Amino acid sequence: EGVMKSYAFAAFAALAMAGCATGGYGPVYERATSQYDDGFSEARLDDNRYRVQYRIENGDLQLAQDWALRRAAELTLDQRYDWFQIISRNSTFRDDDFRRYEPYRSYNDRYYERPRYDSRYDDDALVVIEVIMGNNPPPRSASVYEARRVLDYTRSGRY
């Protein structure tokens, strides 16, 4: 009987490990293989300007927002910049959605530039943002984020 319990426990442990190894269920932060697949994609629009998209089919909009910001932060650091500013976003973003990022924003500019909305992407968890990147000091605006801090936050899974 002790041997059977050992085998049962070993089988359960193996199944649990297999679930962890494959990432389990749910969305995974990854590059999209096509425009319509889950994951991130980006398009370079200028030296310091990118369009970033994150799609999670039938997914969590807040998670897609976080992962779009995570990708923007990664690109910002990859391009050797310190901050990024969201200059355009699709209409699935509401102003309240950004409140959880309040500690990561920077306010050094004289004015607040309100982002433009793009209503073409109103379904599911599809987030499209356009960002410009720069080095410190950042402009003062509610739509400016410190890339390293956003990346730390979105990688932590605290959202």
N, C-alpha and C positions, 0 to 999 in steps of 0.2 A: 504494500500500500504506500509506503514511503517513496518507493521508486516511481510509482504512478504520479504522486504529487510532484516529484522532481521533474518528470517529463512534462506534466501539465504546465508547471511554472516555466520551464525552458521554452515550451511552445508559445506561451503567452508573451514571454520576454522577447522572443524572436519576432513575433507579430508586431509588438510595440516598437521594436527597433526598426523594422521594415517600414512602418508608418512614418517614423521620424526621417528615415533615409530618403524617402520619396517626397518629403515635404508635407505629407498628410493631405488633407482636403482644403479647399479654399484657394483664394488668389495667391499668386506668388509674384514678388517683385522681379520683373524680367523684361528683356527687350522683346518687342512685338516682332513677329516674323513677317507680318504684312500689315497693311493699313487697317484691316478689320479684325486682327487678332488681339487677344489680351496682351497687355504690357505697354512699355513706353516706346515712343519714337520721337525724334526731333528733326528739325530742319534748320540749317544755318541760313539766316536771312542777311546777315552782315557780319563784320568781324566780331562784334560784341552783342549780337542780337539773334535770338533763337525762338522758334516755335516748338513747344514741348507738348506732347499729348500722352495721356495715360488712359487706357481703356480697361475696364473690368466688366465683362458681359454679365448682366443680371447681378451686378455687384454693389458694393458699398460705396456711395459717392464720397463720403468723407475719406475713406481709404484711398480712392483714386486721386482725390485732391492732395492728400499727403504725399503720395508717390509721384505726382507731377511736380510738386515742390521739391521733393527729394532729387528727382532727375535734374531739375533746374539748378539745384545747389551743386550736384556733381559736375555738371557742365561748367558752371561758374568756376569751380576750383580747378578743373581740368584745363581751362583756358587761362589760368593764373590771375583770376579776378577774386575780389573779396566779397562782393555783394551783388545781388540781382534785384531788379525792379520789375514787377509785373505791370506791363503797359497795356495789355489786352487779355481778356479772359472770356470764356464762353458763359452763357447765361445760367449754367447750372451752379455757378458760384453765387452765393449770397454774401453780403457784407458781413453778416453774423458768423459765417463759416471761418472767417479769418481771426476771430477773437482769440482762439487758442494759441495763435502765433504772436500775440501781443508782446511778450518778452523778447522776441527775436527780431522785431522790427527796428528800424532806425529812422529817426526824425531829425535830420540835419538841414533840410531845405527850407526855402521861404514859402513854398506853396504845396498844396496837395493836388496831384494830378489824378483825377478819377479815371479808372480803367474803362476802356470801351467794351461793349458786350457783343458777342457773336451768337446769334440765335440758331445757327445751323445745327448745333449739337445738343439738342434738348433731351435725348433719350438716355436710358441706362446710366452707367457710371462712366461717362466719357468726359474727360477734363482736357481742355486745350487752353494753354496760356502762352503769351508771347512775352519774352523777357529781354531786357537789356542788362548788361553786366558792366561793372566798373570796379575801380580800386578805391580804397579809403582816401579821404573821407567820403561817405555816401551822401547822396542828396537827401534832403529832409522830405520824406513822403511816407504816408501810411502803407504804401505798396512796395517798400524797400526791405529786403531781408538780408541778414548776414548769412552767407552761404554755409560756413562751417558750423554755425549753431543750428541752422535748419537741418543740416545733414545729421548732426548728432541726435537731434530730437526725433527725426523721422526714422532713423535706424534703431532707436531705442524701443520702438513699439509702444510708447506711452500714450498714443492717441487712441 
